[in-house]
Amino acid sequence: MNPVVTAFFDEATFTVSYVVRDPDSDACAIIDSVLDFDNAAGRTATKSADAVIAFVRAGGLKVEWVLETHVHADHLSAAPYLQRELGGKIGIGENIRVVQDTFGKVFNEGTEFQRDGSQFDRLFREQDRFAIGGLSGFVLHTPGHTPACLTYVIGDAAFVGDTLFMPDFGTARCDFPGGSAEMMWQSVQKILGLPEQTRIFVGHDYKAPGREVFAWESTVGEQKARNVHIAGNTMEGFVQTREARDKTLGMPKLIIPSIQVNMRAGRMPPAEDNGTVYLKVPVDKL
């Protein structure tokens, strides 16, 4: 069976969230949700997540999973808010522990910050299986962008997070702590080993030069034939291209708040003794 996929595009962060539904039941999963964040004011909002909630409720759907493809550096996750409103288990890759250890040091988190992934309900490993109603899904560990990146393969659909973009845009950056262009190449090959008709759903779209509309769905076959970083390339050529491009990129504008929140499964750091939550800014660290 193949899932019914509904996309929600957040233009402020160029993020695509998905509701993935079992066509034969009311079961669904939500992948890569967005919590709105005004960085200048330090203020959160739930407009993006509320659109997902409205869709789920209007369809009488039951959320079984709230899934993260990785610890996002460009937007805050709304997973706890969605779980509170709709239910479901929050899942991510088991290498979240590596990310937590790395950024726990960057942000000088105290011992109260657990680095064992216990903030999440499920830590997935390579080839782990899960169900959405009668749909069967499995997990591919696809590091390169981050150590914890996963691809969720559900029926004929693969949700690749930031590993692949649309064919005319290529692949994600590999210069974050724990990233690797070599690992990215290997992860892409793993994804492209799926059947050619497999639908690829990407985590972001930035509109490649010359393209006028946002897009987020392609196929394995299209990626093999047309991905500007992959098609006709070798690992050595890819690594050279990827690393050269990464040197030209600035940090995502929401990386400081996003990492602190997302490594906690979308929860804010504990409030201080005045009842206010604060996010740290490490100086000259990233």
N, C-alpha and C positions, 0 to 999 in steps of 0.2 A: 504494500500500500504506500501511496505517496502523500505527503502532507499538503494541506492548504496553507499557503504562506501569505501573510499580510504585512506589508512594510510600513514603517512610520519614519519619515525623514525629518531630522532636526537640523535645519539649515544653519543655526547658530554655531553648531559644532561639526556640521557635515557628517553626522552619525546616522546610521540606519539601524533601527530596532525592529524586531520581528515578533509577530505572534504566529506560532506554528501549530496548526490544528490537525487533529485526527479527523479525517473526513467521515468516519463511521461512528463518532461519538462526540461528546462535548468537551473532551480533554484537549488541553493545549499547553504550550510552553511559551515563555517570553524570553527572548535573547537580546542581550546588550541594551538594557534600558538606559534612559537619560534622566538625571535630575538637573533641572535648570539652575544655573549659578551665575550671578552677577559678580564678577571678580572685583570690580572697582568698589562695590558696596559691601561685598562679603555676604550677599543675601541669596538664599535659595528660593526656588519656586517649583511647582509640580505640574506646570502646564503640559509638558511633553508626556509625563507619566500618566496624567489624567486622561489624555486622549487614548492611551492604551487601555486604561481601566474602563472607560466608556465603551470602547469597542468590545471588550471581553464581556461586560455586563449586558450590553445590547444583544449579543449573540448567545447569552445563557451559557457561556463557556466556563469550564473548571480548570484553573491553572494548577498543573502538577509540578512544573519546574520553572524557576527563574534562573536562567543560565547566563554565565559570563564567559566570553571567549578568552579573556585575559584581564589583567589589571590595566585598565585604560589610563592613558596619560593626557587625554584631550577632552574628557568629559567625566562628570561625576555619575556614578551608578545610582539608580533609583530602586535597586533591588529590595532593601528593607521596607520601603514605603509600599511597593507593589505586594510584597509578601504580607504585610499587615492588612492591606485592603482586599487581597484576592487569594492569599494562601500560596502554597507551593514551596518546594525546597530550593534553596540557593546553591548552585553548583559552579565549580571552577576546577581548573587543573591542579593536580597535587603539587606541582612546582610553585604554587603560590607561596610555599614556605621559603623558597629561595628568594623570591621577590620581597617577602616580608623581612627576611634577614638583612637583605641589602638595604632596603629603604628604612628599616627600623634604625639602622646606623646613620643613614643620611639625615634623618629627622630627629636623631638622638632620643628615640622613644624609650621610656622607662621599662622596668620589668613587668609592669601591668599590661603592656602590649604583648600578647601572645603571638609567637612566630611559628605556630604549628598548624595554621589553617583552620583552627577551631571556630573561627567566626562564620565559616561556611557550613552548610548542612551536608554537602557531598564533595569530596575531592576525587576527581576522575583521573584514571590512569589510561595509558595507551590500550585501545581495544575494549575498554569497559563498555558495557551495554546498559541501556536504560530504555524505558517505555514511556510513551505519551498515549494513554489509552491503549488502543490496539496497534499503534505504530511502534516499530522497533528502531532504536537509534544506537549508534556506537560512536566512540571517541577516537580521534587521531591526535596524538601529541605533535604539534607543529611549531616548535620554537624557532627563533631567529629574530623576530621583532622583540619578544620578551621570552624569558625561560618558561613561562607558564602558559604560553599560547596553545589553545585547542582549536580543532575543527570538529564540529558536531555534524555527523552524517545521519540524516533522518530520511529514510526512504530514498527518493531520487534527488534529495536536496542536501547540499553541504554548506554549512555556515562557517565561513573561514576567518571571521574577525578581520584583523589587519594584515594577515599573511599575504593575501592577494587583493588587489584592487581591480577595477574594470580593466579589460585588456589594453585600452589606450592610455592607462595611467601607470600600470606596472605592478609594483610591489611596495610594501611598507618599509620604512627606515629600519636600520639594524644597529643604530649607534647608542641605544639606551643601555644602561648597566645590564650585563648578562645577554645582550643581543649579539648576533653573529650572522654575517652575510653568508658564510658557508652553511650554517644550520638552516638559514632561510631557504637557500637553494635546495637542500635536501628535503625540507618540509614541503616546498612547492612540488617537488617530484612525487612525493607521497600523495598529495592531493590530486595531481594529474594522473596518478595511477588508478583513480576511480573511473567507472564507465564514462565514455565520452559524452553521453547525454545527461550526465549528472548536472543538475542546476547548481550554480555557484552563487551564493548570496554574500556580498561583501559587507564589511562593517562601516565603511566610509565611502563617500564619493566627493571629489573636488572638481569635477568637470575638466577633463583634459582640454588643452588648447584646441579650439575649433569645434568643440562639442557644446551645444547650446542648452541641453537639458541634463538634469541629474539622472543617474542610472545606478542600479545596484545588482542586477541579475545578468549572468552570462552562463556559459556551460564549460565543462572541462574541455570539450573539443574547441570551443572558441578561444579559451585561454591558451591551449597548446599552439594554436595557429597564429594568434594575433597579439599575445601579451608582449608589450614593447621591451620588457626586461628579460623575458624567458624564451620566446620563440626564436629558434635558430641559434641560441646562445650556448655557451659552455659554462661550467661552474666557474672557471677562472675568469671568463669574460664578465659573467654576472657579478662576481665579487668585486671586480675592478670598477664596474659601472655603479654598483650600489654604494660602495664605500666613497667613491668620488662625489656622488650626489649627496650623501649624508653629511659630508663636510660643509656643504652649502646651506644646510637647513638650520634654522633657529629652533629653540625649544618651543613646544606647544604652549600657548598662552595660559592654559589651565593645568599645566603639569603639576604645579606646587599643590593646589588643593586636591586635584584628582587623585594623585598617588596616595596622599594621606588618608583620604576617604575610602578609595577603592580597595586598598590593602586590608581594610577593615570590613570588607563585604558591603560597602556602601554606607557604613555608619560613620558618624562624626567622631572625632576624638572625644574623650570624656570632658565634661564641663569642668572648669576650674572652680575654686571655692566661692567665687561670686556668681556662680550659675551660668556663666557665659562660656561658649565653646570658642576656642582659638585654633587657628591653623598657623603653623610655623613657616617661616621663609628662611631656608638655609642660604647664607651669603657665600658666594664664590664656591659653591659645592657641586652644582649641576652644570 
